[in-house]
Amino acid sequence: MSSTIAGIKIPDSALARATTEYIRDVEPDLLYHHSRRVFLFGALSGERKQLAYDPELLYVGAMFHDLGLVEGHRSDVERFEVDSANAAKAFLQPYGLSYDDIEQVWLSIALHTTPGVPQHLRPNVALVTAGVEMDVLGIDYAAFPTAQREAVVHAHPRGDGFKECILCAFANGFKHKPDTTFGTVNADVLVDSEAGFKPMNFVEIIRKSPWVA
């Protein structure tokens, strides 16, 4: 049975139900509730901006966006966002979605920590990032009426200390592959959490390249 939270209907298709069941089984409460809030804040942002988005695709993107942080779903070589996007792609393929739909979900996940790009892409891509930015960074916080924020958090609580807990989940998800954080906001997480971590430096890479000049 579908439910409605803050005026947003949770998708209730076979794909959406399978997505919920799968993510609920493999993610801890912290990431599960965060992902549901990402969907809700993304959808609310889409409604406010009058964007034509696909709720089902937005839901899958939001629910899978952090799966690559979870043990058993993270590689040793890819950015965690790419691990998450690849997992969503593999999950979606048996459902017969079009290449375009799967690509939208993939991009919505892979780009969700890349500032300045997703908002210029299609709504299903842009709104996953909008939901993440609201829930983690508080971007556009005041644009969401108090009643909306309270309804979302009542249904999917942040709990005590969400800020520090999500930072810990980030660090634990990719500290074993620190080089994948190069050029991303994730490097800041490791600088904060891992003593002695020194991120790769773009300027140094250029200067030390094998080119003579």
TORKE-126560 format. One record per atom (N, C-alpha, C): residue number from 1; z, x, y; atom name. Coordinates in nm, 3 decimals, padded with zeros to 5 digits. Example, Ala and Ser with C-alpha at 12.3 -4.5 7.8 and 13.67 -1.06 7.14 Angstrom:
   n       w       u       v atom
   1  00.780  01.319 -00.569    N
   1  00.780  01.230 -00.450   CA
   1  00.780  01.320 -00.330    C
   2  00.708  01.285 -00.225    N
   2  00.714  01.367 -00.106   CA
   2  00.787  01.290  00.003    C
END
This chain:
   n       w       u       v atom
   1  00.000  00.085 -00.120    N
   1  00.000  00.000  00.000   CA
   1  00.000  00.088  00.125    C
   2 -00.089  00.059  00.217    N
   2 -00.098  00.137  00.339   CA
   2  00.020  00.108  00.432    C
   3  00.056  00.207  00.512    N
   3  00.160  00.188  00.612   CA
   3  00.105  00.224  00.749    C
   4  00.171  00.172  00.851    N
   4  00.131  00.200  00.989   CA
   4  00.248  00.264  01.061    C
   5  00.221  00.375  01.127    N
   5  00.324  00.451  01.200   CA
   5  00.274  00.476  01.341    C
   6  00.351  00.436  01.439    N
   6  00.314  00.453  01.580   CA
   6  00.177  00.392  01.609    C
   7  00.144  00.285  01.539    N
   7  00.017  00.218  01.560   CA
   7 -00.099  00.279  01.484    C
   8 -00.074  00.386  01.409    N
   8 -00.179  00.453  01.332   CA
   8 -00.165  00.415  01.185    C
   9 -00.273  00.365  01.127    N
   9 -00.273  00.328  00.986   CA
   9 -00.298  00.452  00.901    C
  10 -00.209  00.476  00.807    N
  10 -00.228  00.586  00.713   CA
  10 -00.342  00.548  00.618    C
  11 -00.444  00.631  00.605    N
  11 -00.555  00.597  00.514   CA
  11 -00.505  00.570  00.372    C
  12 -00.567  00.470  00.308    N
  12 -00.520  00.426  00.177   CA
  12 -00.633  00.422  00.075    C
  13 -00.735  00.501  00.097    N
  13 -00.844  00.510  00.000   CA
  13 -00.797  00.587 -00.123    C
  14 -00.877  00.586 -00.228    N
  14 -00.843  00.663 -00.348   CA
  14 -00.829  00.811 -00.314    C
  15 -00.918  00.862 -00.228    N
  15 -00.911  01.002 -00.187   CA
  15 -00.783  01.030 -00.109    C
  16 -00.750  00.943 -00.017    N
  16 -00.630  00.964  00.064   CA
  16 -00.504  00.960 -00.023    C
  17 -00.499  00.865 -00.115    N
  17 -00.382  00.856 -00.203   CA
  17 -00.371  00.980 -00.292    C
  18 -00.485  01.028 -00.342    N
  18 -00.483  01.150 -00.424   CA
  18 -00.440  01.270 -00.342    C
  19 -00.483  01.274 -00.217    N
  19 -00.444  01.383 -00.128   CA
  19 -00.294  01.383 -00.106    C
  20 -00.239  01.266 -00.077    N
  20 -00.095  01.254 -00.055   CA
  20 -00.018  01.300 -00.177    C
  21 -00.058  01.252 -00.294    N
  21  00.011  01.286 -00.418   CA
  21  00.004  01.436 -00.445    C
  22 -00.113  01.493 -00.426    N
  22 -00.130  01.635 -00.454   CA
  22 -00.045  01.721 -00.361    C
  23 -00.053  01.696 -00.231    N
  23  00.020  01.777 -00.135   CA
  23  00.171  01.755 -00.149    C
  24  00.211  01.633 -00.177    N
  24  00.355  01.606 -00.194   CA
  24  00.410  01.685 -00.311    C
  25  00.330  01.706 -00.414    N
  25  00.376  01.776 -00.533   CA
  25  00.385  01.927 -00.513    C
  26  00.299  01.984 -00.427    N
  26  00.292  02.130 -00.418   CA
  26  00.354  02.189 -00.292    C
  27  00.374  02.109 -00.190    N
  27  00.431  02.163 -00.066   CA
  27  00.578  02.125 -00.052    C
  28  00.657  02.213  00.009    N
  28  00.795  02.176  00.039   CA
  28  00.799  02.068  00.146    C
  29  00.914  02.004  00.157    N
  29  00.930  01.896  00.256   CA
  29  00.890  01.940  00.396    C
  30  00.926  02.061  00.433    N
  30  00.895  02.111  00.567   CA
  30  00.747  02.098  00.598    C
  31  00.661  02.147  00.509    N
  31  00.517  02.145  00.534   CA
  31  00.456  02.008  00.513    C
  32  00.509  01.932  00.415    N
  32  00.457  01.798  00.393   CA
  32  00.478  01.710  00.516    C
  33  00.600  01.705  00.566    N
  33  00.627  01.620  00.683   CA
  33  00.555  01.671  00.806    C
  34  00.547  01.803  00.821    N
  34  00.470  01.860  00.932   CA
  34  00.324  01.815  00.923    C
  35  00.265  01.819  00.805    N
  35  00.125  01.782  00.789   CA
  35  00.101  01.634  00.819    C
  36  00.193  01.550  00.779    N
  36  00.179  01.407  00.811   CA
  36  00.190  01.386  00.962    C
  37  00.281  01.459  01.027    N
  37  00.290  01.448  01.172   CA
  37  00.163  01.498  01.240    C
  38  00.104  01.603  01.185    N
  38 -00.022  01.655  01.240   CA
  38 -00.129  01.546  01.235    C
  39 -00.139  01.476  01.123    N
  39 -00.235  01.366  01.116   CA
  39 -00.206  01.262  01.222    C
  40 -00.081  01.220  01.231    N
  40 -00.045  01.112  01.325   CA
  40 -00.068  01.153  01.470    C
  41 -00.025  01.272  01.507    N
  41 -00.046  01.317  01.645   CA
  41 -00.194  01.340  01.672    C
  42 -00.268  01.389  01.572    N
  42 -00.411  01.406  01.589   CA
  42 -00.480  01.272  01.609    C
  43 -00.444  01.174  01.527    N
  43 -00.503  01.041  01.540   CA
  43 -00.466  00.976  01.673    C
  44 -00.341  00.990  01.713    N
  44 -00.298  00.935  01.842   CA
  44 -00.374  01.000  01.957    C
  45 -00.397  01.129  01.946    N
  45 -00.476  01.199  02.047   CA
  45 -00.619  01.146  02.049    C
  46 -00.675  01.124  01.930    N
  46 -00.809  01.069  01.922   CA
  46 -00.820  00.931  01.983    C
  47 -00.719  00.846  01.958    N
  47 -00.718  00.712  02.016   CA
  47 -00.708  00.720  02.168    C
  48 -00.622  00.806  02.217    N
  48 -00.603  00.819  02.361   CA
  48 -00.730  00.867  02.430    C
  49 -00.800  00.959  02.364    N
  49 -00.922  01.016  02.422   CA
  49 -01.047  00.936  02.386    C
  50 -01.029  00.828  02.310    N
  50 -01.138  00.740  02.269   CA
  50 -01.248  00.817  02.194    C
  51 -01.203  00.900  02.100    N
  51 -01.296  00.977  02.017   CA
  51 -01.327  00.901  01.889    C
  52 -01.450  00.911  01.845    N
  52 -01.492  00.845  01.721   CA
  52 -01.470  00.942  01.605    C
  53 -01.357  00.930  01.540    N
  53 -01.324  01.019  01.430   CA
  53 -01.314  00.939  01.300    C
  54 -01.320  01.010  01.188    N
  54 -01.306  00.949  01.056   CA
  54 -01.162  00.969  01.010    C
  55 -01.082  00.863  01.003    N
  55 -00.940  00.879  00.968   CA
  55 -00.917  00.946  00.833    C
  56 -01.004  00.917  00.737    N
  56 -00.987  00.974  00.603   CA
  56 -01.008  01.126  00.606    C
  57 -01.115  01.170  00.673    N
  57 -01.141  01.314  00.682   CA
  57 -01.033  01.384  00.764    C
  58 -00.989  01.320  00.870    N
  58 -00.881  01.377  00.950   CA
  58 -00.754  01.391  00.866    C
  59 -00.728  01.292  00.784    N
  59 -00.608  01.294  00.700   CA
  59 -00.613  01.410  00.602    C
  60 -00.727  01.427  00.535    N
  60 -00.738  01.536  00.438   CA
  60 -00.722  01.672  00.509    C
  61 -00.787  01.687  00.623    N
  61 -00.774  01.812  00.697   CA
  61 -00.631  01.842  00.737    C
  62 -00.563  01.740  00.786    N
  62 -00.423  01.759  00.828   CA
  62 -00.334  01.791  00.709    C
  63 -00.354  01.723  00.600    N
  63 -00.265  01.741  00.485   CA
  63 -00.285  01.876  00.418    C
  64 -00.406  01.929  00.420    N
  64 -00.434  02.057  00.353   CA
  64 -00.419  02.177  00.445    C
  65 -00.397  02.157  00.574    N
  65 -00.417  02.268  00.669   CA
  65 -00.323  02.387  00.646    C
  66 -00.207  02.365  00.586    N
  66 -00.112  02.474  00.563   CA
  66 -00.093  02.509  00.416    C
  67 -00.177  02.456  00.329    N
  67 -00.157  02.481  00.186   CA
  67 -00.165  02.629  00.152    C
  68 -00.245  02.704  00.227    N
  68 -00.261  02.846  00.200   CA
  68 -00.136  02.929  00.226    C
  69 -00.032  02.867  00.278    N
  69  00.096  02.936  00.294   CA
  69  00.180  02.929  00.167    C
  70  00.143  02.843  00.076    N
  70  00.228  02.811 -00.039   CA
  70  00.195  02.901 -00.157    C
  71  00.299  02.949 -00.223    N
  71  00.279  03.034 -00.341   CA
  71  00.194  02.960 -00.444    C
  72  00.099  03.033 -00.501    N
  72  00.007  02.973 -00.595   CA
  72 -00.120  02.923 -00.531    C
  73 -00.123  02.919 -00.398    N
  73 -00.240  02.872 -00.326   CA
  73 -00.283  02.971 -00.218    C
  74 -00.222  03.089 -00.220    N
  74 -00.258  03.189 -00.120   CA
  74 -00.317  03.312 -00.188    C
  75 -00.425  03.361 -00.132    N
  75 -00.492  03.479 -00.187   CA
  75 -00.429  03.605 -00.130    C
  76 -00.481  03.718 -00.175    N
  76 -00.435  03.846 -00.123   CA
  76 -00.528  03.902 -00.016    C
  77 -00.638  03.832  00.010    N
  77 -00.739  03.891  00.098   CA
  77 -00.785  03.802  00.213    C
  78 -00.771  03.671  00.200    N
  78 -00.822  03.581  00.303   CA
  78 -00.712  03.538  00.400    C
  79 -00.752  03.505  00.522    N
  79 -00.659  03.440  00.614   CA
  79 -00.604  03.313  00.548    C
  80 -00.479  03.281  00.577    N
  80 -00.420  03.164  00.511   CA
  80 -00.496  03.037  00.545    C
  81 -00.552  03.031  00.664    N
  81 -00.629  02.914  00.703   CA
  81 -00.753  02.897  00.614    C
  82 -00.815  03.009  00.578    N
  82 -00.932  03.004  00.491   CA
  82 -00.891  02.964  00.349    C
  83 -00.778  03.017  00.302    N
  83 -00.727  02.973  00.172   CA
  83 -00.706  02.822  00.171    C
  84 -00.647  02.770  00.278    N
  84 -00.623  02.625  00.288   CA
  84 -00.755  02.548  00.289    C
  85 -00.850  02.597  00.367    N
  85 -00.980  02.529  00.378   CA
  85 -01.055  02.532  00.245    C
  86 -01.049  02.645  00.176    N
  86 -01.117  02.655  00.046   CA
  86 -01.054  02.561 -00.056    C
  87 -00.922  02.548 -00.051    N
  87 -00.854  02.456 -00.143   CA
  87 -00.896  02.312 -00.116    C
  88 -00.906  02.276  00.010    N
  88 -00.950  02.140  00.044   CA
  88 -01.093  02.116 -00.003    C
  89 -01.179  02.213  00.017    N
  89 -01.319  02.200 -00.026   CA
  89 -01.327  02.177 -00.177    C
  90 -01.252  02.256 -00.253    N
  90 -01.253  02.241 -00.399   CA
  90 -01.197  02.104 -00.440    C
  91 -01.096  02.059 -00.369    N
  91 -01.035  01.928 -00.399   CA
  91 -01.133  01.815 -00.371    C
  92 -01.211  01.828 -00.265    N
  92 -01.300  01.720 -00.222   CA
  92 -01.426  01.707 -00.306    C
  93 -01.473  01.816 -00.363    N
  93 -01.604  01.813 -00.428   CA
  93 -01.620  01.706 -00.536    C
  94 -01.519  01.679 -00.620    N
  94 -01.537  01.574 -00.722   CA
  94 -01.551  01.433 -00.665    C
  95 -01.520  01.416 -00.536    N
  95 -01.522  01.282 -00.478   CA
  95 -01.659  01.243 -00.422    C
  96 -01.756  01.333 -00.433    N
  96 -01.892  01.299 -00.394   CA
  96 -01.915  01.288 -00.244    C
  97 -01.833  01.354 -00.163    N
  97 -01.855  01.353 -00.019   CA
  97 -01.979  01.435  00.014    C
  98 -02.038  01.408  00.128    N
  98 -02.155  01.483  00.171   CA
  98 -02.115  01.626  00.209    C
  99 -02.215  01.713  00.209    N
  99 -02.191  01.851  00.254   CA
  99 -02.135  01.851  00.395    C
 100 -02.188  01.765  00.481    N
 100 -02.144  01.760  00.621   CA
 100 -01.997  01.721  00.630    C
 101 -01.955  01.621  00.553    N
 101 -01.815  01.578  00.557   CA
 101 -01.722  01.690  00.509    C
 102 -01.760  01.755  00.401    N
 102 -01.676  01.863  00.349   CA
 102 -01.671  01.979  00.448    C
 103 -01.783  02.008  00.512    N
 103 -01.784  02.116  00.611   CA
 103 -01.693  02.083  00.729    C
 104 -01.691  01.957  00.772    N
 104 -01.603  01.918  00.882   CA
 104 -01.457  01.943  00.845    C
 105 -01.420  01.904  00.724    N
 105 -01.282  01.927  00.680   CA
 105 -01.253  02.076  00.673    C
 106 -01.347  02.152  00.617    N
 106 -01.328  02.297  00.605   CA
 106 -01.306  02.360  00.743    C
 107 -01.391  02.326  00.837    N
 107 -01.379  02.382  00.971   CA
 107 -01.251  02.338  01.040    C
 108 -01.212  02.213  01.020    N
 108 -01.090  02.163  01.086   CA
 108 -00.969  02.242  01.043    C
 109 -00.969  02.289  00.919    N
 109 -00.857  02.366  00.867   CA
 109 -00.870  02.514  00.903    C
 110 -00.988  02.570  00.881    N
 110 -01.008  02.713  00.903   CA
 110 -00.988  02.752  01.049    C
 111 -01.014  02.660  01.142    N
 111 -01.008  02.694  01.284   CA
 111 -00.881  02.645  01.353    C
 112 -00.785  02.593  01.278    N
 112 -00.673  02.526  01.346   CA
 112 -00.578  02.621  01.419    C
 113 -00.589  02.752  01.396    N
 113 -00.509  02.847  01.473   CA
 113 -00.597  02.933  01.563    C
 114 -00.717  02.885  01.593    N
 114 -00.809  02.959  01.680   CA
 114 -00.820  02.889  01.814    C
 115 -00.740  02.929  01.912    N
 115 -00.737  02.857  02.040   CA
 115 -00.871  02.861  02.112    C
 116 -00.902  02.752  02.179    N
 116 -01.016  02.749  02.267   CA
 116 -01.148  02.710  02.204    C
 117 -01.151  02.694  02.072    N
 117 -01.277  02.661  02.005   CA
 117 -01.281  02.518  01.951    C
 118 -01.182  02.474  01.872    N
 118 -01.194  02.343  01.806   CA
 118 -01.219  02.226  01.899    C
 119 -01.163  02.229  02.019    N
 119 -01.179  02.114  02.108   CA
 119 -01.323  02.092  02.151    C
 120 -01.408  02.192  02.131    N
 120 -01.549  02.178  02.167   CA
 120 -01.635  02.134  02.048    C
 121 -01.572  02.116  01.933    N
 121 -01.644  02.075  01.813   CA
 121 -01.625  01.926  01.788    C
 122 -01.670  01.877  01.674    N
 122 -01.666  01.735  01.646   CA
 122 -01.521  01.685  01.634    C
 123 -01.500  01.554  01.658    N
 123 -01.363  01.503  01.663   CA
 123 -01.278  01.533  01.542    C
 124 -01.334  01.525  01.421    N
 124 -01.252  01.552  01.303   CA
 124 -01.203  01.696  01.298    C
 125 -01.278  01.786  01.360    N
 125 -01.236  01.926  01.368   CA
 125 -01.134  01.941  01.481    C
 126 -01.167  01.887  01.596    N
 126 -01.082  01.902  01.714   CA
 126 -00.944  01.841  01.695    C
 127 -00.937  01.729  01.624    N
 127 -00.811  01.654  01.620   CA
 127 -00.708  01.713  01.524    C
 128 -00.751  01.786  01.422    N
 128 -00.652  01.857  01.340   CA
 128 -00.580  01.960  01.426    C
 129 -00.656  02.035  01.504    N
 129 -00.594  02.133  01.593   CA
 129 -00.507  02.064  01.697    C
 130 -00.551  01.953  01.751    N
 130 -00.470  01.880  01.849   CA
 130 -00.336  01.839  01.789    C
 131 -00.338  01.792  01.664    N
 131 -00.214  01.755  01.598   CA
 131 -00.123  01.872  01.574    C
 132 -00.181  01.985  01.532    N
 132 -00.102  02.107  01.510   CA
 132 -00.041  02.154  01.641    C
 133 -00.122  02.156  01.745    N
 133 -00.073  02.205  01.874   CA
 133  00.039  02.118  01.929    C
 134  00.031  01.989  01.907    N
 134  00.139  01.901  01.952   CA
 134  00.265  01.925  01.872    C
 135  00.254  01.930  01.739    N
 135  00.374  01.937  01.656   CA
 135  00.440  02.074  01.658    C
 136  00.362  02.180  01.669    N
 136  00.419  02.314  01.666   CA
 136  00.444  02.369  01.805    C
 137  00.349  02.349  01.897    N
 137  00.358  02.411  02.029   CA
 137  00.400  02.314  02.139    C
 138  00.396  02.186  02.110    N
 138  00.431  02.088  02.213   CA
 138  00.323  02.070  02.318    C
 139  00.199  02.111  02.288    N
 139  00.090  02.095  02.384   CA
 139  00.058  01.946  02.400    C
 140  00.048  01.901  02.524    N
 140  00.024  01.761  02.560   CA
 140  00.143  01.671  02.523    C
 141  00.259  01.729  02.506    N
 141  00.380  01.653  02.467   CA
 141  00.398  01.529  02.555    C
 142  00.387  01.547  02.686    N
 142  00.413  01.436  02.779   CA
 142  00.306  01.327  02.772    C
 143  00.190  01.359  02.713    N
 143  00.084  01.259  02.703   CA
 143  00.112  01.156  02.594    C
 144  00.206  01.188  02.506    N
 144  00.245  01.095  02.400   CA
 144  00.370  01.020  02.447    C
 145  00.362  00.889  02.465    N
 145  00.479  00.813  02.509   CA
 145  00.598  00.836  02.417    C
 146  00.717  00.825  02.473    N
 146  00.839  00.848  02.396   CA
 146  00.842  00.764  02.269    C
 147  00.799  00.639  02.279    N
 147  00.803  00.550  02.161   CA
 147  00.714  00.603  02.050    C
 148  00.600  00.661  02.086    N
 148  00.512  00.719  01.983   CA
 148  00.578  00.839  01.917    C
 149  00.631  00.929  01.998    N
 149  00.694  01.048  01.942   CA
 149  00.810  01.011  01.851    C
 150  00.891  00.917  01.895    N
 150  01.007  00.878  01.816   CA
 150  00.966  00.811  01.685    C
 151  00.860  00.730  01.690    N
 151  00.814  00.663  01.568   CA
 151  00.763  00.764  01.466    C
 152  00.690  00.863  01.512    N
 152  00.636  00.965  01.422   CA
 152  00.750  01.046  01.360    C
 153  00.843  01.090  01.443    N
 153  00.952  01.174  01.393   CA
 153  01.050  01.095  01.307    C
 154  01.063  00.966  01.334    N
 154  01.149  00.882  01.249   CA
 154  01.089  00.873  01.109    C
 155  00.959  00.856  01.102    N
 155  00.893  00.844  00.971   CA
 155  00.887  00.978  00.898    C
 156  00.868  01.085  00.975    N
 156  00.855  01.220  00.916   CA
 156  00.939  01.317  00.998    C
 157  01.068  01.326  00.967    N
 157  01.162  01.401  01.050   CA
 157  01.128  01.550  01.061    C
 158  01.157  01.604  01.178    N
 158  01.145  01.748  01.198   CA
 158  01.265  01.821  01.136    C
 159  01.378  01.752  01.130    N
 159  01.497  01.815  01.075   CA
 159  01.556  01.916  01.172    C
 160  01.668  01.973  01.135    N
 160  01.734  02.073  01.220   CA
 160  01.661  02.206  01.208    C
 161  01.632  02.266  01.322    N
 161  01.576  02.399  01.321   CA
 161  01.431  02.409  01.279    C
 162  01.351  02.306  01.305    N
 162  01.211  02.311  01.262   CA
 162  01.138  02.432  01.318    C
 163  01.163  02.466  01.443    N
 163  01.090  02.577  01.504   CA
 163  01.107  02.706  01.424    C
 164  01.231  02.739  01.393    N
 164  01.255  02.864  01.319   CA
 164  01.209  02.851  01.173    C
 165  01.222  02.733  01.116    N
 165  01.180  02.714  00.976   CA
 165  01.029  02.727  00.960    C
 166  00.953  02.674  01.056    N
 166  00.808  02.683  01.044   CA
 166  00.763  02.827  01.066    C
 167  00.830  02.898  01.156    N
 167  00.798  03.040  01.175   CA
 167  00.824  03.119  01.048    C
 168  00.932  03.087  00.979    N
 168  00.965  03.152  00.853   CA
 168  00.859  03.120  00.747    C
 169  00.815  02.995  00.742    N
 169  00.711  02.956  00.646   CA
 169  00.581  03.030  00.674    C
 170  00.548  03.045  00.801    N
 170  00.429  03.122  00.837   CA
 170  00.441  03.266  00.786    C
 171  00.552  03.330  00.822    N
 171  00.570  03.471  00.786   CA
 171  00.567  03.490  00.634    C
 172  00.637  03.404  00.563    N
 172  00.641  03.417  00.417   CA
 172  00.504  03.394  00.354    C
 173  00.421  03.318  00.422    N
 173  00.290  03.284  00.368   CA
 173  00.187  03.395  00.380    C
 174  00.206  03.487  00.476    N
 174  00.103  03.591  00.490   CA
 174  00.157  03.732  00.513    C
 175  00.287  03.753  00.498    N
 175  00.339  03.888  00.518   CA
 175  00.290  03.986  00.412    C
 176  00.247  03.935  00.297    N
 176  00.194  04.023  00.193   CA
 176  00.051  04.069  00.221    C
 177 -00.012  04.013  00.323    N
 177 -00.149  04.051  00.359   CA
 177 -00.160  04.060  00.512    C
 178 -00.083  04.150  00.571    N
 178 -00.072  04.155  00.717   CA
 178 -00.204  04.179  00.789    C
 179 -00.299  04.248  00.726    N
 179 -00.425  04.276  00.794   CA
 179 -00.504  04.149  00.822    C
 180 -00.478  04.042  00.749    N
 180 -00.551  03.918  00.772   CA
 180 -00.509  03.851  00.902    C
 181 -00.402  03.898  00.963    N
 181 -00.358  03.839  01.089   CA
 181 -00.425  03.901  01.210    C
 182 -00.507  04.003  01.187    N
 182 -00.574  04.072  01.298   CA
 182 -00.657  03.973  01.380    C
 183 -00.638  03.976  01.510    N
 183 -00.715  03.891  01.599   CA
 183 -00.674  03.746  01.601    C
 184 -00.559  03.714  01.542    N
 184 -00.513  03.575  01.538   CA
 184 -00.371  03.565  01.592    C
 185 -00.329  03.442  01.618    N
 185 -00.191  03.420  01.664   CA
 185 -00.090  03.457  01.557    C
 186 -00.135  03.468  01.433    N
 186 -00.042  03.499  01.324   CA
 186  00.016  03.639  01.334    C
 187 -00.054  03.728  01.401    N
 187  00.000  03.863  01.421   CA
 187  00.131  03.856  01.498    C
 188  00.143  03.763  01.592    N
 188  00.266  03.749  01.670   CA
 188  00.384  03.713  01.580    C
 189  00.357  03.635  01.476    N
 189  00.464  03.595  01.383   CA
 189  00.519  03.718  01.311    C
 190  00.430  03.806  01.265    N
 190  00.476  03.924  01.192   CA
 190  00.542  04.025  01.284    C
 191  00.496  04.036  01.407    N
 191  00.564  04.123  01.504   CA
 191  00.708  04.078  01.523    C
 192  00.728  03.946  01.525    N
 192  00.862  03.889  01.544   CA
 192  00.949  03.900  01.421    C
 193  00.888  03.890  01.302    N
 193  00.970  03.876  01.180   CA
 193  00.979  04.000  01.093    C
 194  00.881  04.090  01.104    N
 194  00.877  04.205  01.015   CA
 194  00.905  04.333  01.093    C
 195  01.020  04.393  01.068    N
 195  01.059  04.515  01.139   CA
 195  00.956  04.625  01.116    C
 196  00.912  04.686  01.224    N
 196  00.818  04.796  01.214   CA
 196  00.673  04.757  01.202    C
 197  00.644  04.627  01.197    N
 197  00.505  04.586  01.186   CA
 197  00.430  04.616  01.315    C
 198  00.317  04.684  01.301    N
 198  00.231  04.714  01.415   CA
 198  00.094  04.656  01.387    C
 199  00.055  04.556  01.462    N
 199 -00.075  04.493  01.436   CA
 199 -00.189  04.588  01.466    C
 200 -00.300  04.566  01.397    N
 200 -00.421  04.643  01.427   CA
 200 -00.462  04.619  01.572    C
 201 -00.519  04.720  01.632    N
 201 -00.555  04.713  01.773   CA
 201 -00.707  04.720  01.787    C
 202 -00.764  04.619  01.848    N
 202 -00.909  04.609  01.862   CA
 202 -00.968  04.728  01.936    C
 203 -00.899  04.771  02.042    N
 203 -00.948  04.884  02.121   CA
 203 -00.949  05.012  02.037    C
 204 -00.841  05.033  01.959    N
 204 -00.835  05.152  01.874   CA
 204 -00.944  05.150  01.767    C
 205 -00.972  05.034  01.713    N
 205 -01.076  05.023  01.611   CA
 205 -01.212  05.064  01.668    C
 206 -01.241  05.021  01.789    N
 206 -01.367  05.059  01.853   CA
 206 -01.372  05.210  01.873    C
 207 -01.265  05.266  01.927    N
 207 -01.265  05.408  01.960   CA
 207 -01.267  05.498  01.836    C
 208 -01.215  05.447  01.724    N
 208 -01.210  05.527  01.602   CA
 208 -01.325  05.495  01.507    C
 209 -01.418  05.414  01.551    N
 209 -01.532  05.381  01.464   CA
 209 -01.615  05.506  01.439    C
 210 -01.698  05.509  01.334    N
 210 -01.776  05.629  01.301   CA
 210 -01.888  05.662  01.399    C
 211 -01.913  05.572  01.495    N
 211 -02.017  05.600  01.594   CA
 211 -01.974  05.714  01.685    C
 212 -02.068  05.800  01.720    N
 212 -02.038  05.915  01.807   CA
 212 -02.005  05.869  01.949    C
 213 -02.080  05.772  01.998    N
 213 -02.059  05.726  02.135   CA
 213 -02.068  05.574  02.140    C
END
